[in-house]
Amino acid sequence: MPVSPVLKARSDLGVATRRKDAAAVAQARQELAAAKILAYAARTVADAPPLTSEQRALIAAALGGA
């Protein structure tokens, strides 16, 4: 069974914390935040009705992609 990206990122944060590597902890926190955001976005999109191209462009602009 594949491991969820959120669980992997959480594990990586735990490892970095135990090793007391400040740079690795900071990077792991960023990766965990990104994994959580991506998982939330994927669930939200899966539950939402189809978006118009204007709505997609608005969302992309809000996320810094356009």
Summary of the structure (lengths in Angstrom):
residues: 66
radius of gyration: 15.7
end to end distance: 35.4
largest distance: 47.2
contacts: 137
relative contact order: 0.11
helix: 76%
strand: 0%
